[in-house]
Amino acid sequence: MTDQILSENIDGVLVVTFNRPEKKNAISNAMWAGICDIFRSASEDSSVVCALLCGAGDNFSSGVDLSGFSEEGADPQALFNAAALAVAEFDKPLVAAVQGASVGGGATVLFHADIVYAADTFRMRLPFASLGLAPEWGSSYMLQANIGAQRAAELFYTAEWVDAEKALSQGIVAQVLPAEELFDHAMAKAREIAQWPVNALREIKRSLRMHHLSAIEIAMQAEQEAMARQAGSPENMEAITAFMEKRAPNFRGL
């Protein structure tokens, strides 16, 4: 396990923390592996009643660490897929506490949380269209299941930044709090949940969300196929080049 992702069982609440604040908690290959291991183990651990996902520092997560794609011997897509499925299949309550930037995978993971509490600094973006890419983490299904098809389509197609108040109004988060109160509030709610029998909570989770799994898996497969078609495409390369050159991309005529 890497120290880039931490986990601690506090009275039945497994606190899982992205711990790369100097990189805005960009998710490395080691972190993808850690996410998979932690959530798979937590599903089987009877001492874990509820999980609380959070990020160290000023940001929840800026998404995938692109440098991981050049790591020798690594298969970033396989690591990501395994992590995404482990979170989607987690059959106990999952609470998230988010602040600052939540981008890409740092946003789509939230759609699998049962309850999301946000700081007033929270800003979320689904940047896939602007990168010439397709969605991931089953988000093409989960976001519209959570907030409705038209609202989800607007966020995917525009790749706009969503602030805390809009996230609250659209039902992406349950409550917005001052940043200094966020973790304590989310932890108190997680403890409130963790007082109840774990098997009862499992059955509630299965009734509320786990029947979505077959659709999530279909969405993940479709997203992976779409991502394979788009990664390295002319528009994807233009987006990356423009980012490196600090200019606006020009997708016309590609």
PLY file of the C-alpha trace (Angstrom):
ply
format ascii 1.0
element vertex 254
property float x
property float y
property float z
element edge 253
property int vertex1
property int vertex2
end_header
0.00 0.00 0.00
1.18 3.52 -0.79
1.13 6.45 1.63
-0.54 8.43 -1.20
-3.83 6.95 -0.01
-4.55 6.39 3.68
-7.19 4.36 5.48
-8.11 4.23 9.16
-10.99 2.47 10.88
-12.45 4.83 13.49
-15.24 3.12 15.42
-16.58 1.38 12.33
-16.05 4.31 9.94
-13.28 3.60 7.45
-11.78 7.00 6.63
-10.13 6.80 3.20
-7.99 9.82 2.33
-6.35 10.80 -0.95
-2.98 12.00 0.36
-1.12 13.90 -2.37
-2.05 17.48 -1.47
1.04 18.84 -3.24
-0.37 17.36 -6.49
-3.99 18.36 -5.77
-4.52 14.65 -4.97
-4.03 13.61 -8.60
-4.61 9.87 -8.65
-1.47 7.86 -9.43
-1.27 4.22 -10.51
-0.38 3.28 -6.93
-3.49 5.08 -5.72
-5.73 3.26 -8.21
-4.36 -0.02 -6.87
-4.86 1.24 -3.32
-8.48 2.23 -3.99
-9.19 -1.25 -5.30
-7.52 -3.01 -2.36
-9.10 -0.78 0.29
-12.67 -1.06 -0.97
-12.44 -4.79 -1.68
-11.06 -5.41 1.82
-13.62 -3.11 3.43
-16.46 -5.02 1.80
-15.25 -8.21 3.52
-14.28 -6.64 6.86
-17.14 -6.92 9.36
-15.57 -4.19 11.52
-16.14 -1.66 8.72
-19.72 -0.39 8.80
-19.42 2.77 6.69
-16.71 4.45 4.60
-15.85 8.15 4.43
-13.88 9.28 1.36
-11.98 12.57 1.55
-8.91 14.39 0.24
-6.01 15.96 2.14
-5.28 19.65 1.69
-7.30 22.21 -0.25
-8.60 19.95 -3.03
-10.45 16.67 -3.19
-8.83 15.41 -6.41
-7.70 16.83 -9.74
-8.29 13.44 -11.40
-5.90 11.02 -13.03
-2.15 11.69 -12.83
-1.20 11.63 -16.51
2.43 10.79 -15.70
1.24 7.31 -14.76
0.73 6.45 -18.42
4.50 6.52 -18.94
5.34 4.26 -15.99
7.23 1.20 -17.18
5.33 -2.05 -16.76
2.14 -0.32 -15.62
-1.30 -0.80 -17.16
-3.11 2.35 -16.02
-6.38 1.42 -17.75
-6.54 -1.96 -16.01
-5.73 -0.37 -12.64
-8.39 2.27 -13.16
-11.01 -0.26 -14.26
-10.39 -2.45 -11.20
-10.61 0.55 -8.85
-13.80 1.86 -10.45
-15.51 -1.51 -10.17
-14.42 -1.93 -6.53
-16.07 1.38 -5.61
-19.20 0.68 -7.67
-19.59 -2.74 -6.03
-18.95 -1.52 -2.47
-22.08 -2.67 -0.65
-21.89 -0.55 2.50
-22.73 3.14 2.96
-20.20 5.47 1.32
-20.03 9.11 2.41
-17.78 11.67 0.70
-16.42 14.97 2.00
-15.17 17.18 -0.83
-13.48 20.56 -1.08
-11.73 22.57 -3.76
-11.28 20.99 -7.16
-12.92 17.72 -8.15
-12.07 16.98 -11.78
-12.46 13.94 -14.04
-12.10 10.80 -11.94
-12.00 13.05 -8.90
-15.59 14.00 -9.76
-17.03 10.81 -11.24
-16.16 8.77 -8.14
-18.60 10.99 -6.25
-21.55 9.71 -8.24
-21.06 6.35 -6.50
-21.18 7.87 -3.01
-24.46 7.58 -1.15
-24.10 11.03 0.42
-21.73 13.85 -0.58
-21.00 16.80 1.71
-19.18 19.72 0.09
-17.21 22.70 1.32
-18.14 26.12 0.00
-14.84 25.97 -1.95
-16.01 22.94 -3.97
-15.69 23.17 -7.77
-16.40 20.18 -10.02
-15.69 19.64 -13.71
-16.28 16.81 -16.17
-13.63 17.78 -18.75
-14.05 14.89 -21.18
-15.47 16.86 -24.14
-12.74 19.49 -23.80
-10.11 16.73 -23.89
-11.61 14.96 -26.89
-12.38 11.96 -24.67
-15.35 9.96 -23.34
-16.69 9.65 -19.77
-15.53 7.00 -17.29
-16.28 5.32 -13.94
-19.81 4.50 -15.13
-20.57 8.22 -14.91
-22.50 8.23 -18.19
-25.12 6.16 -16.37
-24.73 7.23 -12.74
-24.89 11.00 -13.19
-28.17 10.93 -15.06
-29.51 8.33 -12.63
-28.67 10.76 -9.81
-29.73 14.12 -11.27
-31.66 13.43 -14.50
-30.74 13.10 -18.15
-30.89 16.76 -19.20
-28.85 18.08 -16.29
-26.25 15.34 -16.80
-26.08 16.03 -20.53
-25.49 19.74 -19.92
-22.55 19.05 -17.60
-20.97 16.50 -19.95
-21.46 18.46 -23.17
-20.36 21.86 -21.86
-17.51 20.65 -19.60
-18.41 23.65 -17.42
-17.19 24.26 -13.87
-19.90 23.54 -11.31
-19.61 25.45 -8.04
-20.88 24.28 -4.66
-24.24 26.06 -4.87
-25.07 24.66 -8.32
-23.97 21.20 -7.18
-26.37 21.54 -4.25
-29.26 22.78 -6.38
-28.83 19.89 -8.81
-28.59 17.24 -6.12
-24.93 16.34 -6.73
-24.18 17.15 -3.09
-26.43 16.89 -0.05
-25.17 19.91 1.88
-22.66 22.76 1.56
-20.64 23.79 4.61
-17.81 26.17 5.50
-14.54 24.43 4.64
-13.39 24.36 8.25
-16.55 22.46 9.27
-16.63 19.95 6.41
-14.72 16.97 7.77
-16.20 17.10 11.27
-19.73 17.27 9.86
-19.17 14.41 7.42
-17.50 12.32 10.12
-20.38 12.94 12.52
-22.88 11.77 9.88
-20.73 8.71 9.10
-20.64 7.85 12.82
-24.41 8.31 12.97
-24.74 5.76 10.18
-22.18 3.39 11.72
-24.21 2.94 14.91
-26.64 0.63 13.09
-26.22 -3.07 12.24
-23.93 -3.53 9.25
-26.14 -6.21 7.69
-29.18 -3.92 7.79
-27.14 -1.17 6.15
-25.95 -3.61 3.49
-29.54 -4.54 2.67
-30.55 -0.88 2.48
-27.59 -0.17 0.17
-28.53 -3.12 -2.01
-32.13 -1.93 -2.17
-31.18 1.67 -2.95
-28.25 1.29 -5.32
-26.91 -2.17 -6.01
-29.66 -3.02 -8.51
-27.96 -0.43 -10.73
-24.84 -2.59 -11.02
-25.72 -4.34 -14.27
-26.39 -0.98 -15.95
-23.18 0.47 -14.46
-21.15 -2.42 -15.85
-22.70 -1.95 -19.30
-21.93 1.77 -19.12
-18.34 1.09 -18.04
-17.82 -1.26 -20.97
-19.25 1.26 -23.42
-17.10 4.02 -21.91
-13.94 1.91 -22.16
-14.64 1.21 -25.83
-15.32 4.90 -26.46
-12.17 5.92 -24.61
-10.11 3.49 -26.69
-11.44 5.12 -29.85
-10.79 8.66 -28.63
-7.46 8.36 -26.82
-4.77 9.52 -29.25
-7.35 10.83 -31.72
-6.63 14.14 -33.52
-8.93 16.06 -31.18
-7.41 14.45 -28.10
-3.90 15.30 -29.31
-4.96 18.89 -30.07
-6.38 19.22 -26.54
-3.15 17.94 -24.99
-0.95 20.11 -27.22
-3.01 23.19 -26.48
-2.75 22.51 -22.75
1.03 22.15 -22.96
1.28 25.32 -25.05
-1.07 27.22 -22.70
-3.52 28.17 -25.43
-7.13 27.46 -26.32
-7.59 24.32 -28.43
-8.84 24.58 -32.01
-10.93 21.55 -32.92
-12.30 22.93 -36.21
-11.19 21.09 -39.32
-9.79 18.06 -37.51
0 1
1 2
2 3
3 4
4 5
5 6
6 7
7 8
8 9
9 10
10 11
11 12
12 13
13 14
14 15
15 16
16 17
17 18
18 19
19 20
20 21
21 22
22 23
23 24
24 25
25 26
26 27
27 28
28 29
29 30
30 31
31 32
32 33
33 34
34 35
35 36
36 37
37 38
38 39
39 40
40 41
41 42
42 43
43 44
44 45
45 46
46 47
47 48
48 49
49 50
50 51
51 52
52 53
53 54
54 55
55 56
56 57
57 58
58 59
59 60
60 61
61 62
62 63
63 64
64 65
65 66
66 67
67 68
68 69
69 70
70 71
71 72
72 73
73 74
74 75
75 76
76 77
77 78
78 79
79 80
80 81
81 82
82 83
83 84
84 85
85 86
86 87
87 88
88 89
89 90
90 91
91 92
92 93
93 94
94 95
95 96
96 97
97 98
98 99
99 100
100 101
101 102
102 103
103 104
104 105
105 106
106 107
107 108
108 109
109 110
110 111
111 112
112 113
113 114
114 115
115 116
116 117
117 118
118 119
119 120
120 121
121 122
122 123
123 124
124 125
125 126
126 127
127 128
128 129
129 130
130 131
131 132
132 133
133 134
134 135
135 136
136 137
137 138
138 139
139 140
140 141
141 142
142 143
143 144
144 145
145 146
146 147
147 148
148 149
149 150
150 151
151 152
152 153
153 154
154 155
155 156
156 157
157 158
158 159
159 160
160 161
161 162
162 163
163 164
164 165
165 166
166 167
167 168
168 169
169 170
170 171
171 172
172 173
173 174
174 175
175 176
176 177
177 178
178 179
179 180
180 181
181 182
182 183
183 184
184 185
185 186
186 187
187 188
188 189
189 190
190 191
191 192
192 193
193 194
194 195
195 196
196 197
197 198
198 199
199 200
200 201
201 202
202 203
203 204
204 205
205 206
206 207
207 208
208 209
209 210
210 211
211 212
212 213
213 214
214 215
215 216
216 217
217 218
218 219
219 220
220 221
221 222
222 223
223 224
224 225
225 226
226 227
227 228
228 229
229 230
230 231
231 232
232 233
233 234
234 235
235 236
236 237
237 238
238 239
239 240
240 241
241 242
242 243
243 244
244 245
245 246
246 247
247 248
248 249
249 250
250 251
251 252
252 253
